[in-house]
Structures are given as C-alpha cells and as structure tokens.
Amino acid sequence: MARVSVTAPAGFVAAGLACGIKPDGVADLALVATADRRPVPVAATFTTNRAPAAPVAASRAHLAATGGRASAVVLNSGNANAATGAAGRNDAERTCALVAAELGCAPEEVLVCSTGLIGIPLPMDPLVAGVAPLSAGLAPDGASAAARAILTTDTGPKQTLVPGPGFCVGGMAKGAAMLAPAMVGPPSATMLAVLTTDAAVEPARLQVALDAGVAASFDAISTDGACSTNDTVLLFASGVAGVVDETALAAAVALACAELAEQMVLDAEGATKAVRVRVTGAASADDARRAARRVAESQLCKCSWYGGDPYWGRIVSELGASGAAFHPDRVGVAYGGIVVCAGGVAVAHDGGAVATAMAGDRLEITADLGLGDAVAEILTCDLTPGYIDENMRTS
C-alpha cells in the first residue's frame, strides 16, 4: 500500500511526520516533491470562498510566477492558517522558503497547503523544526506517511492509484466535513488533494484535464454544504513516462479524482451512508445541478436518510424550492430504483424493498423532473448526531 498513492508515478517522493502542530503527537506535516527536486508542470484548482486562506494565496502566486511549475508541496494539518492576516501570509511564504532551502529549489517553486482550525495563528516553531527532518525523510515509500499527516477529523488516509497505458495517476486526499467544494466554477476540515502522474504534459493541457476531473468529482460532492477557506487540488506531472494519449490521461485523472471524492464522503463526520442524488429530466444542465444540490444539502432529507424513512415529500419540496424549472404533476422519485412517487403523487411500491435499500451504507435516489433530458448527480451523506457531536465545539 505504501506506493498506492502520490509516489506510485515515477519521479516523486514523499514524507510525513509529527512536528508538534497538533498537541497529541499525531503526524501533522507532509511533503511531496519531485525526486530530482526540479520543477515540473502543475495544474491547480482552489476554493472560490472569498475568505481564502494564506496558503491558497501563496500557492496561487507561486504558480503564476513560475508559469505553472513547482518542485514540491508542503502540507500541514492541525491549523488552517486562515483568517490570520498579514502574519499568516508571511508564515505561508516562510514555510515555502524553508522547504526550498532544504530541497535546493526556488521558494516560488514550492506550494503550500494547510488544514485545521481557522482564525488561530500557525504555530511556526514546531513547523520550522520539522522541515529539515521532513525533507531528509523524502522517499519513494513515504506516500502513506504523507497521507496520514494531512488528516484532521478523517478516520483514515485516502489514497488512490489509477493505471493508464504507459503511465499512471496517483493521489492522496483528506476531508471528512466542511465538504462542498466549489473550485472550477460557481456552484473544519478542508478538502485537500494532491495528485501526481508520470505522463509528460504541459501545464495548460494538464489544467484542462484537472478541471474536467474536479468538476465531475470534488465539485459534485457535498457532506454539509460548507465551502472551506482552504480547498485545494494539485496535479503534478513528472514527465518520466513520456508523452501519452491525452484522452487516456484525462480519463485516469477523472477516475482518480472520483475515487478520492467518494472516499471523503464515505468518511464524512458521523455519516452512516453515502447517498447519490441523481436528478433526471431537467430542462437544462444548470437546473439539474441546482436541483440535485438542493436535495443533497437539505437537512430534512439528510435526517430522513439517517432514519431510513422514505419520506419523498421532502425531496419534492426541495426540488420545487431549488429554482429549477419544475411542474408538480410531472415529478417522480425513486429510492434504490424503486419508484415511490410518479406524476407528483404516491404510487404503490414494495415497502420492504425500499427499507432494504435505505438500510445499506450506500443509497441512490433518483428524482425525475419530467421536463427535459438534462441529468446531474451529487454525492452526499446522511446527517446524524455524530456530526453535531464533532462540530458543536471548536475542532
């Protein structure tokens, strides 16, 4: 499992350790770098939250300065370095400079990510002390240590490996709540993901592949409707495998993103099931997305999914309130493929089969608007007392 992640593609090394940002001695500092420390093409998407954290600003600026190339990304957990003002921005830049000095690259060739508590200054003393041993520990088998070091309320690391013809895409991610990313376009446990590939591709083409992959995965999940200040997805391309088919690369990137996104939802705080909300028959693609997200983020619907109650009236109500084109006499709802509502009214169905579908850890709900042929999906989860227990205090 050590290589089933960001170091599986040739040309990358990683490391992770506990430097003391977290008070309990748990791993909290990670580094992913090119094996030769040279900058390579990087694609990136960031949060659209208008209160972006200092690391987001720093990474954006560095990619702009280098034309989309970087040698490494350093990530810390336990503190988001968000809402920390000029001091926070200085800390983010200092972190990059410290790593650059160890790797022998330019500071702007290092990217930075943080996750954890918002509004609290980043503890720089332990981070400074940790950079040297972290850099010295970089190795091809350091992926799992890095994946563990970026966790906050996650119950375990999230990693993936997608093979392609003559290349592969690897990745690691974290996120268990505050998950409603909005990065490619419009729509606390930040969503962070680092992906790597050994394919040779220029930054602009790499960005196209990442944008498409993110739109169909990270931007199509929501656990609680909260868009973080720190959401970041990075894709490094070492080029070791040479030029590959761009269609195959885009497909592999999309699958890697989808696998990591699904792992996040399955690990959502307090959740007992992942729920795929699929809206069909919408008048437009925007309507389909709007309606699916409204249902996926409805507290009433999420509570009923936790209780195993097929209360389809809540779904119809949310569809009608979504702003999407809607006609009450055309809507239909199905749980696990079993239709419970058609033409806007209840229909006879096998209640036992619906109960069985709702009792599992994965549930698919289909809502047909009967107005067109547009379709959209959002992957979400139920809402349970466990979520409140985790978030009723600073965590």
TIMI-834743 format. One record per residue (C-alpha): residue in three letters; x negated, y negated, z. Coordinates in nm, 4 decimals. Layout:
nukol, xx, yy, zz
ALA, X, Y, Z
...
end
This chain:
nukol, xx, yy, zz
MET, 0.0000, 0.0000, 0.0000
ALA, -0.2991, -0.2306, 0.0510
ARG, -0.3239, -0.3013, -0.3212
VAL, 0.0511, -0.3163, -0.3946
SER, 0.0561, -0.6930, -0.3781
VAL, -0.1366, -1.0003, -0.4849
THR, -0.4698, -0.8193, -0.5193
ALA, -0.3411, -0.5408, -0.7450
PRO, -0.4009, -0.7511, -1.0598
ALA, -0.7730, -0.7630, -1.1379
GLY, -0.9603, -1.0738, -1.0356
PHE, -0.8055, -1.1528, -0.6977
VAL, -0.8991, -1.1126, -0.3314
ALA, -0.7085, -1.1928, -0.0129
ALA, -0.7375, -1.2078, 0.3648
GLY, -0.5251, -1.2737, 0.6714
LEU, -0.5922, -1.3200, 1.0419
ALA, -0.4708, -1.4727, 1.3673
CYS, -0.6320, -1.8118, 1.4262
GLY, -0.4115, -1.9304, 1.7124
ILE, -0.1471, -2.1491, 1.5483
LYS, 0.1083, -1.9060, 1.6877
PRO, 0.0773, -1.8742, 2.0665
ASP, 0.1285, -1.4974, 2.0746
GLY, -0.1836, -1.3908, 1.8878
VAL, 0.0095, -1.2793, 1.5789
ALA, -0.1526, -1.3273, 1.2366
ASP, -0.0859, -1.6802, 1.1106
LEU, -0.3443, -1.7746, 0.8454
ALA, -0.3782, -1.6267, 0.4959
LEU, -0.5861, -1.6873, 0.1865
VAL, -0.5514, -1.5654, -0.1718
ALA, -0.8359, -1.6522, -0.4090
THR, -0.9919, -1.5617, -0.7382
ALA, -1.2650, -1.3030, -0.6960
ASP, -1.5258, -1.5292, -0.8608
ARG, -1.3880, -1.8448, -0.6918
ARG, -1.3347, -2.0098, -1.0301
PRO, -1.0104, -2.1947, -1.1122
VAL, -0.7521, -2.0137, -1.3246
PRO, -0.4162, -2.1164, -1.4722
VAL, -0.1427, -2.1577, -1.2116
ALA, 0.2307, -2.2134, -1.2520
ALA, 0.4321, -2.3514, -0.9623
THR, 0.7830, -2.4387, -0.8534
PHE, 0.8609, -2.6389, -0.5424
THR, 1.1579, -2.7359, -0.3294
THR, 1.3877, -3.0120, -0.4525
ASN, 1.4540, -3.1171, -0.0931
ARG, 1.3926, -3.4926, -0.0723
ALA, 1.2030, -3.4411, 0.2511
PRO, 0.9192, -3.2287, 0.1072
ALA, 0.6549, -3.1093, 0.3494
ALA, 0.2957, -3.2315, 0.3316
PRO, 0.1657, -2.9066, 0.1756
VAL, 0.4164, -2.9398, -0.1086
ALA, 0.2951, -3.2915, -0.1840
ALA, -0.0688, -3.1833, -0.1672
SER, -0.0252, -2.8826, -0.3947
ARG, 0.1722, -3.0841, -0.6490
ALA, -0.1007, -3.3484, -0.6572
HIS, -0.3786, -3.0918, -0.6915
LEU, -0.2133, -2.9138, -0.9834
ALA, -0.1571, -3.2475, -1.1548
ALA, -0.5241, -3.3382, -1.1057
THR, -0.6577, -3.0083, -1.2449
GLY, -0.4126, -2.9643, -1.5301
GLY, -0.2525, -2.6626, -1.3659
ARG, -0.5552, -2.4684, -1.2446
ALA, -0.6649, -2.3517, -0.8996
SER, -0.9068, -2.1128, -0.7314
ALA, -0.7110, -2.0356, -0.4164
VAL, -0.4115, -2.0966, -0.1952
VAL, -0.4326, -2.1117, 0.1827
LEU, -0.1153, -2.0461, 0.3803
ASN, -0.0344, -2.0817, 0.7480
SER, 0.2694, -1.9704, 0.9470
GLY, 0.3968, -2.0965, 1.2807
ASN, 0.4070, -2.4607, 1.1733
ALA, 0.5615, -2.6122, 0.8598
ASN, 0.3616, -2.9373, 0.8642
ALA, 0.6876, -3.1053, 0.7603
ALA, 0.8194, -3.4414, 0.8831
THR, 0.4679, -3.5150, 1.0094
GLY, 0.3966, -3.8374, 0.8190
ALA, 0.0555, -3.9547, 0.7041
ALA, -0.1193, -3.7398, 0.9652
GLY, 0.0435, -3.4311, 0.8182
ARG, -0.0642, -3.5234, 0.4675
ASN, -0.4188, -3.5732, 0.5905
ASP, -0.4089, -3.2334, 0.7626
ALA, -0.2951, -3.0633, 0.4419
GLU, -0.5761, -3.2253, 0.2434
ARG, -0.8301, -3.1441, 0.5139
THR, -0.7239, -2.7804, 0.5094
CYS, -0.7855, -2.7648, 0.1344
ALA, -1.1250, -2.9331, 0.1724
LEU, -1.2308, -2.6881, 0.4435
VAL, -1.1393, -2.3881, 0.2294
ALA, -1.3055, -2.5417, -0.0764
ALA, -1.6295, -2.5844, 0.1166
GLU, -1.6263, -2.2159, 0.2082
LEU, -1.5435, -2.0985, -0.1447
GLY, -1.7713, -2.3388, -0.3305
CYS, -1.4958, -2.4987, -0.5367
ALA, -1.3468, -2.8475, -0.5535
PRO, -1.0838, -2.9450, -0.2916
GLU, -0.8260, -3.0129, -0.5628
GLU, -0.8742, -2.6532, -0.6799
VAL, -0.7230, -2.5290, -0.3524
LEU, -0.3466, -2.5228, -0.2956
VAL, -0.1800, -2.5101, 0.0455
CYS, 0.1460, -2.3765, 0.1921
SER, 0.2879, -2.3896, 0.5436
THR, 0.5907, -2.2378, 0.7141
GLY, 0.7351, -2.2564, 1.0614
LEU, 0.8506, -2.5322, 1.2936
ILE, 0.9456, -2.8693, 1.1447
GLY, 0.8546, -3.2061, 1.2962
ILE, 0.5660, -3.0789, 1.5077
PRO, 0.2036, -3.1729, 1.4222
LEU, -0.0007, -2.8922, 1.2700
PRO, -0.2500, -2.7576, 1.5305
MET, -0.5703, -2.8243, 1.3399
ASP, -0.8283, -2.6984, 1.5913
PRO, -0.7371, -2.3294, 1.5579
LEU, -0.6883, -2.3660, 1.1823
VAL, -1.0322, -2.5240, 1.1407
ALA, -1.1885, -2.2462, 1.3454
GLY, -1.0119, -1.9830, 1.1385
VAL, -1.1092, -2.0966, 0.7898
ALA, -1.4669, -1.9611, 0.7930
PRO, -1.3839, -1.6061, 0.9110
LEU, -1.0787, -1.6036, 0.6864
SER, -1.2881, -1.6902, 0.3807
ALA, -1.5580, -1.4407, 0.4770
GLY, -1.2952, -1.1699, 0.5011
LEU, -1.1673, -1.2055, 0.1446
ALA, -1.1485, -0.8618, -0.0157
PRO, -0.9549, -0.6647, -0.2782
ASP, -0.7844, -0.4712, 0.0030
GLY, -0.6826, -0.7807, 0.2002
ALA, -0.3365, -0.8204, 0.0494
SER, -0.1359, -0.6593, 0.3297
ALA, -0.3155, -0.8649, 0.5939
ALA, -0.2359, -1.1800, 0.3979
ALA, 0.1294, -1.0775, 0.3559
ARG, 0.1640, -1.0238, 0.7318
ALA, 0.0003, -1.3560, 0.8170
ILE, 0.2658, -1.5649, 0.6400
LEU, 0.5664, -1.4204, 0.8256
THR, 0.7871, -1.6151, 1.0659
THR, 1.1169, -1.4533, 1.1624
ASP, 1.0722, -1.1818, 0.8996
THR, 1.0748, -0.8276, 1.0348
GLY, 0.8017, -0.7150, 0.7970
PRO, 0.5902, -0.8119, 0.4954
LYS, 0.7414, -0.8442, 0.1500
GLN, 0.5260, -0.7250, -0.1395
THR, 0.5681, -0.6065, -0.4966
LEU, 0.3770, -0.4701, -0.7946
VAL, 0.5143, -0.4601, -1.1484
PRO, 0.3021, -0.2862, -1.4145
GLY, 0.3108, -0.4057, -1.7737
PRO, 0.1468, -0.2906, -2.0978
GLY, -0.2191, -0.3570, -2.0270
PHE, -0.1600, -0.5892, -1.7310
CYS, 0.0315, -0.6130, -1.4036
VAL, 0.2019, -0.8688, -1.1807
GLY, 0.1669, -0.8536, -0.8030
GLY, 0.3215, -1.0630, -0.5331
MET, 0.3869, -1.1337, -0.1680
ALA, 0.6565, -1.3457, -0.0085
LYS, 0.8179, -1.4451, 0.3180
GLY, 1.1595, -1.5709, 0.4126
ALA, 1.4475, -1.4479, 0.6275
ALA, 1.6619, -1.7585, 0.6752
MET, 1.6861, -2.1191, 0.5553
LEU, 1.7147, -1.9472, 0.2187
ALA, 1.8981, -2.1353, -0.0513
PRO, 1.6017, -2.2319, -0.2695
ALA, 1.6538, -2.4931, -0.5397
MET, 1.3308, -2.5301, -0.7295
VAL, 1.3684, -2.5126, -1.1066
GLY, 1.6796, -2.7248, -1.1269
PRO, 1.9741, -2.8506, -0.9226
PRO, 2.1767, -2.6062, -0.7820
SER, 1.3486, -2.2483, 0.9521
ALA, 1.1989, -2.0010, 0.7718
THR, 1.0727, -2.1375, 0.4486
MET, 1.0670, -1.9301, 0.1338
LEU, 0.7090, -1.8861, 0.0135
ALA, 0.5911, -1.6575, -0.2652
VAL, 0.2510, -1.6053, -0.4230
LEU, 0.2317, -1.4020, -0.7428
THR, -0.0712, -1.3007, -0.9451
THR, -0.1336, -1.1471, -1.2849
ASP, -0.4452, -1.0391, -1.4709
ALA, -0.2943, -1.1499, -1.8030
ALA, -0.4625, -1.4319, -1.9939
VAL, -0.2171, -1.7172, -2.0469
GLU, -0.2416, -2.0949, -2.0452
PRO, -0.0693, -2.2996, -1.7726
ALA, 0.2157, -2.4260, -1.9935
ARG, 0.3177, -2.0777, -2.1097
LEU, 0.2726, -1.9404, -1.7586
GLN, 0.5070, -2.2116, -1.6309
VAL, 0.7748, -2.1099, -1.8811
ALA, 0.7602, -1.7510, -1.7556
LEU, 0.7744, -1.8549, -1.3906
ASP, 1.0602, -2.0999, -1.4401
ALA, 1.2708, -1.8300, -1.6031
GLY, 1.1848, -1.5759, -1.3343
VAL, 1.2609, -1.8150, -1.0480
ALA, 1.5923, -1.9283, -1.1983
ALA, 1.7193, -1.5703, -1.2107
SER, 1.5904, -1.4688, -0.8672
PHE, 1.4880, -1.7138, -0.5948
ASP, 1.7307, -1.9769, -0.7213
ALA, 2.0062, -1.7150, -0.7257
ILE, 1.9890, -1.6155, -0.3582
SER, 2.1354, -1.7796, -0.0512
THR, 2.1451, -1.6495, 0.3035
ASP, 2.2694, -1.9610, 0.4804
GLY, 2.2882, -2.2431, 0.2233
ALA, 1.9888, -2.4246, 0.3732
CYS, 1.7233, -2.5578, 0.1331
SER, 1.3874, -2.5778, 0.3082
THR, 1.1340, -2.8601, 0.3044
ASN, 0.8543, -2.6183, 0.2094
ASP, 0.9880, -2.3769, -0.0556
THR, 0.7058, -2.2870, -0.2938
VAL, 0.6415, -2.0220, -0.5582
LEU, 0.2957, -1.9931, -0.7167
LEU, 0.1778, -1.7710, -1.0036
PHE, -0.1973, -1.7319, -1.0679
ALA, -0.3315, -1.5763, -1.3909
SER, -0.6908, -1.4431, -1.3779
GLY, -0.7122, -1.3552, -1.7473
VAL, -0.9182, -1.0424, -1.6768
ALA, -0.6801, -0.8214, -1.8797
GLY, -0.6954, -1.0495, -2.1820
VAL, -0.4107, -1.1816, -2.3933
VAL, -0.0872, -0.9837, -2.3561
ASP, 0.2589, -0.9889, -2.5073
GLU, 0.4340, -1.2966, -2.3656
THR, 0.7759, -1.1337, -2.3683
ALA, 0.6444, -0.8427, -2.1639
LEU, 0.4717, -1.0816, -1.9248
ALA, 0.7897, -1.2849, -1.8751
ALA, 0.9855, -0.9665, -1.8050
ALA, 0.7298, -0.8500, -1.5485
VAL, 0.7248, -1.1890, -1.3752
ALA, 1.1062, -1.1913, -1.3641
LEU, 1.1168, -0.8436, -1.2121
ALA, 0.8520, -0.9284, -0.9517
CYS, 1.0471, -1.2396, -0.8513
ALA, 1.3720, -1.0414, -0.8344
GLU, 1.2201, -0.7709, -0.6150
LEU, 1.0766, -1.0233, -0.3694
ALA, 1.4019, -1.2223, -0.3599
GLU, 1.6028, -0.9091, -0.2836
GLN, 1.3619, -0.8132, -0.0043
MET, 1.4224, -1.1547, 0.1513
VAL, 1.7999, -1.1179, 0.1509
LEU, 1.7799, -0.7636, 0.2885
ASP, 1.5704, -0.9025, 0.5754
ALA, 1.7930, -1.2052, 0.6435
GLU, 1.8250, -1.3023, 1.0075
GLY, 2.0929, -1.0931, 1.1764
ALA, 2.2302, -0.9591, 0.8478
THR, 2.3768, -0.6102, 0.8229
LYS, 2.4354, -0.6082, 0.4479
ALA, 2.3261, -0.7706, 0.1250
VAL, 2.6204, -0.8971, -0.0797
ARG, 2.6078, -0.9604, -0.4546
VAL, 2.8760, -1.2101, -0.5554
ARG, 2.9469, -1.1857, -0.9268
VAL, 3.1755, -1.4345, -1.0988
THR, 3.3029, -1.3419, -1.4445
GLY, 3.5460, -1.5017, -1.6868
ALA, 3.4357, -1.8569, -1.6082
ALA, 3.4931, -2.1380, -1.8564
SER, 3.1224, -2.2342, -1.8520
ALA, 2.7893, -2.1207, -1.7118
ASP, 2.7881, -2.4131, -1.4682
ASP, 3.1366, -2.3184, -1.3487
ALA, 3.0278, -1.9589, -1.2966
ARG, 2.7259, -2.0618, -1.0900
ARG, 2.9242, -2.3158, -0.8899
ALA, 3.1980, -2.0676, -0.8073
ALA, 2.9591, -1.7858, -0.7153
ARG, 2.7576, -2.0075, -0.4844
ARG, 3.0700, -2.1423, -0.3140
VAL, 3.1815, -1.7905, -0.2248
ALA, 2.8313, -1.6747, -0.1312
GLU, 2.7830, -1.9622, 0.1127
SER, 3.1317, -1.9544, 0.2677
GLN, 3.1090, -1.8891, 0.6404
LEU, 3.4608, -1.7471, 0.6381
CYS, 3.3791, -1.4982, 0.3627
LYS, 3.0465, -1.4024, 0.5203
CYS, 3.2157, -1.3329, 0.8546
SER, 3.4751, -1.1098, 0.6893
TRP, 3.1994, -0.9124, 0.5149
TYR, 3.0368, -0.8543, 0.8532
GLY, 3.3697, -0.7347, 0.9910
GLY, 3.4349, -0.5061, 0.6942
ASP, 3.7576, -0.6924, 0.6220
PRO, 3.8503, -0.7184, 0.2501
TYR, 4.0229, -1.0500, 0.3010
TRP, 4.0290, -1.1514, -0.0656
GLY, 4.2412, -1.4585, 0.0064
ARG, 3.9322, -1.6314, 0.1446
ILE, 3.7475, -1.5640, -0.1794
VAL, 4.0317, -1.7031, -0.3921
SER, 4.0486, -2.0096, -0.1703
GLU, 3.6765, -2.0770, -0.2095
LEU, 3.6950, -2.0282, -0.5858
GLY, 3.9740, -2.2834, -0.6013
ALA, 3.7733, -2.5309, -0.3927
SER, 3.4488, -2.4825, -0.5852
GLY, 3.5137, -2.7441, -0.8506
ALA, 3.5019, -2.4841, -1.1275
ALA, 3.7876, -2.4628, -1.3755
PHE, 4.0476, -2.2454, -1.2040
HIS, 4.4001, -2.1123, -1.2566
PRO, 4.5605, -1.9316, -0.9588
ASP, 4.7607, -1.6966, -1.1828
ARG, 4.4535, -1.5629, -1.3645
VAL, 4.2074, -1.4843, -1.0862
GLY, 4.1154, -1.1307, -0.9824
VAL, 3.8941, -0.9919, -0.7028
ALA, 3.7264, -0.6531, -0.6583
TYR, 3.5208, -0.5052, -0.3743
GLY, 3.2740, -0.2395, -0.4865
GLY, 3.4522, -0.2180, -0.8216
ILE, 3.7914, -0.1619, -0.6599
VAL, 4.0427, -0.4282, -0.7653
VAL, 4.2422, -0.5707, -0.4747
CYS, 4.3775, -0.8823, -0.6451
ALA, 4.4880, -0.9370, -1.0049
GLY, 4.6743, -1.2278, -1.1577
GLY, 4.6307, -1.4121, -0.8310
VAL, 4.8270, -1.1631, -0.6182
ALA, 4.7599, -0.8448, -0.4227
VAL, 4.7675, -0.5144, -0.6108
ALA, 4.7894, -0.1556, -0.4919
HIS, 4.4482, -0.0037, -0.4260
ASP, 4.2694, 0.2700, -0.2309
GLY, 4.2109, 0.1089, 0.1080
GLY, 3.9841, 0.3892, 0.2218
ALA, 3.7573, 0.3450, -0.0796
VAL, 3.7346, -0.0287, -0.0156
ALA, 3.6493, 0.0342, 0.3507
THR, 3.3739, 0.2736, 0.2454
ALA, 3.2325, 0.0174, 0.0011
MET, 3.2277, -0.2509, 0.2700
ALA, 3.0663, -0.0247, 0.5302
GLY, 2.7377, 0.0122, 0.3419
ASP, 2.4327, -0.2120, 0.3586
ARG, 2.4952, -0.3349, 0.0030
LEU, 2.8234, -0.4728, -0.1270
GLU, 2.9203, -0.6050, -0.4686
ILE, 3.2099, -0.8456, -0.5009
THR, 3.3433, -0.9432, -0.8425
ALA, 3.5693, -1.2415, -0.8938
ASP, 3.7129, -1.2868, -1.2418
LEU, 3.8449, -1.6336, -1.3245
GLY, 4.0138, -1.5236, -1.6478
LEU, 3.9238, -1.8440, -1.8319
GLY, 3.6235, -1.7613, -2.0487
ASP, 3.3205, -1.5365, -2.0812
ALA, 3.0575, -1.7046, -1.8596
VAL, 2.9030, -1.4975, -1.5807
ALA, 2.6845, -1.5752, -1.2773
GLU, 2.5550, -1.3879, -0.9731
ILE, 2.4336, -1.4929, -0.6300
LEU, 2.2737, -1.2506, -0.3848
THR, 2.3638, -1.3311, -0.0248
CYS, 2.4370, -1.1553, 0.3067
ASP, 2.6908, -1.1403, 0.5851
LEU, 2.6974, -1.3752, 0.8851
THR, 2.6547, -1.2120, 1.2245
PRO, 2.5983, -1.3044, 1.5919
GLY, 2.2321, -1.2167, 1.5325
TYR, 2.1921, -1.5225, 1.3105
ILE, 2.3247, -1.7501, 1.5849
ASP, 2.1014, -1.5854, 1.8456
GLU, 1.7983, -1.6617, 1.6281
ASN, 1.8903, -2.0186, 1.5394
MET, 2.0657, -2.1654, 1.8423
ARG, 1.7303, -2.2972, 1.9643
THR, 1.4036, -2.4166, 1.8066
SER, 1.2486, -2.1180, 1.6323
end
